[in-house]
Amino acid sequence: MREVRLQGREYQTGAAIEITAVDGMIRQIAALKEANESLPLIAPGLVDLQVNGFGGVDFNSFPFDEQDVEQVVQAMWQQGVTTFMPTVITNADHEIEQMVTTLAKACQRSPRVEQSIAGIHLEGPFLSLQDGPRGAHQRGYIKAPDWALFQRWQDAAQGRIRLLTLSPEWPEADEFIRRCVAEKVVVSIGHTSASAEQIASAVQAGARMSTHLGNGAHLTLPRHPNYIWEQLAQDDLWCAMIADGEHLPLSVLKVFIRAKGEHAMLVSDVTSLAGMPPGRYHSHIGGEVLLSAEGRLSMADNPALLAGSAQCLLHGVNTLIKHGIATHVQSLEMASLRPASSMNLPTQQGLIVGAPLDAILLQQAADQTLVLRATYKNGVEVWRGE
Ligand SMILES: [Zn+2]
């Protein structure tokens, strides 16, 4: 029996508590008699549904192996992310197969990788062919939803593809979505130029999420209707947003969050260059790119254009707090409980008796932003700062 006790201030109320976990599960939460302002905040571990890689490991370009996956798991813990979904994007059929195979093997090989990876997010290749919505996904590999092909990948992934981003503009989409739902794969709408009718019909078929809404879109859209309004108006869609302060203007983040209420949530969409020293790099999709000291990733020949995200989820949480878009409680929940709920994960109700102890300890700075102090995964301290 492995017991751990964790003291801190509950992130919602500030009340001093002690959490006792046995074998990774929360057994008891007790109030401490004395209030202690110096205790860190205790919050649920962060959950990131879109992680393309980190620290030079890229889930979308070989070589990467099982050990590299484990390295990313550890890097995520250092960022307060206790659960994430490695994201495989549009590529040649056999490449996708190879990548999901490697990710599945990494899960099989190590229980701590298995526990930290909630499944694979396959983003593509059933996306829009149009420039703009297509984003950086390679046109030559984009295709209509194909169930036999998806099954091949799902077999290679040992059933671990749990989230699929597609565009419902394909006539095959609704039937495909229904099959995904029957197999408990969550379908998210993204990289789309779908009509209002196609979006409504995809939701009817069971689509439940929008992938990084507002990015992977045309530069100019009809005022209405358009696919952004239509997704905002669908109450059944969870709305994932990249809140690094670069991908969406703060005003847009604010409006999306207000429109979506409890269904608003954050993803990082972080790429392999995150966690690397600033400098000039070659990226397999973006070509020559620049990583600034502030963590902004842009095209080397046109720094106005973003080349992906290099900031982790806590940075997005802090962006919302710093700019007064959401409270620290709401911001943290947008990066933990809500993504966990959208994927029906065991941590969706946060730190309650009977749930796994996936938690982070945070210090609140003078400007209310949060600094990570320690990370617990399944009741084990997996990272602690100085
Ligand atoms: Zn994308």
Residues whose N, C-alpha, C, O or C-beta is under 5 A from the ligand:
A	BS01	ZN	G216
